[in-house]
Amino acid sequence: MTKNLGNAKPSAPAKEISASMCSRAAPALFPLVVAALGYLVGRHYFGL
């Protein structure tokens, strides 16, 4: 294990860590987008 020397800079300021509404909603909407694309592709290629 490596030692934590305590001299590493934080990767982002504290203000930028708080997520916006868009970035909070994106993971929830991702399965819906995948299902919609799958439906459209299936309908186009397989006539379902």
Backbone as a chain_set.jsonl record, in Angstrom:
{"seq": "MTKNLGNAKPSAPAKEISASMCSRAAPALFPLVVAALGYLVGRHYFGL", "coords": {"N": [[0.851, -1.186, 0.0], [0.397, 2.267, -0.662], [1.59, 5.263, 0.888], [-0.422, 7.904, 2.197], [0.442, 10.995, 1.493], [-0.63, 13.442, 1.843], [-0.315, 15.692, 0.284], [-1.578, 15.987, -2.095], [-3.385, 17.656, -4.63], [-6.835, 18.631, -4.637], [-9.077, 17.258, -7.093], [-11.125, 18.764, -8.192], [-12.683, 21.916, -7.62], [-14.771, 22.659, -4.723], [-17.204, 23.756, -5.428], [-17.753, 22.832, -8.0], [-18.324, 20.202, -7.649], [-20.929, 19.691, -6.872], [-23.758, 18.353, -8.426], [-25.53, 19.101, -11.431], [-29.008, 19.383, -12.443], [-29.34, 18.116, -14.894], [-27.19, 16.289, -15.065], [-27.859, 14.689, -12.967], [-30.254, 13.547, -13.807], [-29.554, 12.15, -16.062], [-28.45, 9.419, -15.677], [-30.804, 8.115, -14.909], [-32.445, 8.404, -17.096], [-31.11, 7.041, -19.056], [-31.6, 4.136, -19.418], [-34.17, 4.325, -20.492], [-33.744, 5.666, -22.897], [-32.143, 3.791, -24.199], [-33.973, 1.685, -24.433], [-35.889, 2.87, -26.099], [-34.356, 3.329, -28.424], [-33.711, 0.681, -29.061], [-36.255, -0.296, -29.608], [-36.955, 1.216, -31.882], [-34.945, 0.437, -33.7], [-35.429, -2.327, -33.829], [-38.018, -2.295, -34.902], [-37.515, -1.179, -37.353], [-35.712, -2.972, -38.635], [-36.727, -5.559, -38.2], [-39.42, -5.443, -38.418], [-41.185, -5.421, -36.243]], "CA": [[0.0, 0.0, 0.0], [1.15, 3.519, -0.683], [1.25, 6.194, 1.958], [-1.101, 9.136, 1.836], [1.347, 12.045, 1.923], [-1.417, 14.612, 2.18], [0.034, 16.859, -0.508], [-2.257, 15.93, -3.382], [-4.394, 18.707, -4.81], [-8.155, 18.091, -5.007], [-9.24, 17.244, -8.544], [-12.076, 19.793, -8.6], [-13.139, 22.769, -6.506], [-15.976, 22.163, -4.063], [-18.401, 24.248, -6.119], [-18.023, 22.054, -9.203], [-18.685, 18.831, -7.302], [-22.392, 19.577, -6.824], [-24.224, 17.991, -9.751], [-26.687, 19.825, -11.931], [-30.177, 18.52, -12.653], [-29.136, 17.306, -16.103], [-26.306, 15.162, -14.788], [-28.574, 13.774, -12.059], [-31.322, 12.855, -14.53], [-29.013, 11.348, -17.164], [-28.425, 7.973, -15.427], [-32.168, 7.582, -14.827], [-33.038, 8.399, -18.432], [-30.325, 6.209, -19.971], [-32.305, 2.902, -19.831], [-35.313, 4.686, -21.334], [-33.207, 5.975, -24.227], [-31.709, 2.521, -24.788], [-35.171, 0.933, -24.806], [-36.499, 3.524, -27.252], [-33.537, 3.045, -29.598], [-33.895, -0.729, -29.387], [-37.579, -0.44, -30.219], [-36.922, 1.78, -33.233], [-34.099, -0.412, -34.542], [-36.167, -3.573, -34.035], [-39.138, -2.052, -35.786], [-36.995, -0.886, -38.691], [-35.065, -4.121, -39.266], [-37.465, -6.812, -38.051], [-40.847, -5.203, -38.649], [-41.965, -5.792, -35.057]], "C": [[0.889, 1.24, 0.0], [0.71, 4.409, 0.457], [0.48, 7.377, 1.399], [-0.251, 10.278, 2.382], [0.617, 13.339, 2.268], [-1.091, 15.841, 1.362], [-0.615, 16.849, -1.887], [-3.314, 17.031, -3.452], [-5.737, 18.05, -5.105], [-8.385, 18.226, -6.511], [-10.188, 18.329, -9.021], [-12.417, 20.652, -7.392], [-14.467, 22.282, -5.949], [-17.238, 22.607, -4.782], [-18.757, 23.372, -7.306], [-18.457, 20.626, -8.887], [-20.201, 18.659, -7.281], [-22.927, 19.387, -8.237], [-25.434, 18.818, -10.144], [-27.841, 18.84, -12.142], [-29.976, 17.607, -13.857], [-28.264, 16.091, -15.816], [-26.923, 14.205, -13.78], [-29.602, 12.953, -12.808], [-30.776, 11.914, -15.594], [-28.948, 9.852, -16.846], [-29.82, 7.359, -15.354], [-32.793, 7.479, -16.211], [-32.315, 7.468, -19.394], [-31.033, 4.91, -20.362], [-33.499, 3.19, -20.726], [-34.862, 4.984, -22.759], [-32.774, 4.693, -24.928], [-32.919, 1.7, -25.244], [-35.837, 1.548, -26.033], [-35.698, 3.252, -28.528], [-33.671, 1.584, -30.03], [-35.224, -0.992, -30.062], [-37.566, 0.055, -31.66], [-36.092, 0.92, -34.182], [-34.807, -1.731, -34.836], [-37.315, -3.41, -34.992], [-38.657, -1.85, -37.22], [-36.479, -2.157, -39.361], [-35.909, -5.384, -39.232], [-38.957, -6.648, -38.23], [-41.71, -5.572, -37.469], [-42.979, -4.723, -34.722]], "O": [[1.975, 1.255, 0.579], [-0.421, 4.312, 0.932], [0.705, 7.798, 0.265], [-0.222, 10.508, 3.591], [1.181, 14.225, 2.909], [-1.541, 16.936, 1.699], [-0.229, 17.632, -2.756], [-4.03, 17.3, -2.488], [-5.777, 17.01, -5.763], [-7.939, 19.194, -7.127], [-10.068, 18.779, -10.16], [-12.437, 20.16, -6.264], [-15.204, 21.57, -6.631], [-18.245, 21.9, -4.748], [-19.938, 23.181, -7.598], [-18.914, 19.913, -9.78], [-20.705, 17.594, -7.636], [-22.6, 20.157, -9.14], [-26.255, 19.187, -9.305], [-27.667, 17.626, -12.033], [-30.398, 16.451, -13.838], [-28.564, 14.987, -16.272], [-26.555, 13.031, -13.737], [-29.811, 11.783, -12.486], [-31.462, 10.972, -15.992], [-29.365, 9.057, -17.688], [-29.995, 6.192, -15.706], [-33.582, 6.571, -16.472], [-32.857, 7.138, -20.449], [-31.07, 4.594, -21.551], [-33.814, 2.4, -21.617], [-35.529, 4.594, -23.718], [-33.014, 4.529, -26.124], [-32.892, 1.093, -26.315], [-36.299, 0.823, -26.914], [-36.273, 2.979, -29.582], [-33.738, 1.289, -31.223], [-35.315, -1.81, -30.978], [-38.1, -0.603, -32.554], [-36.482, 0.698, -35.329], [-34.787, -2.202, -35.972], [-37.568, -4.29, -35.814], [-39.301, -2.287, -38.174], [-36.775, -2.399, -40.532], [-35.82, -6.205, -40.145], [-39.69, -7.636, -38.196], [-42.852, -5.993, -37.649], [-43.727, -4.863, -33.753]]}, "num_chains": 1, "name": "protein.A"}
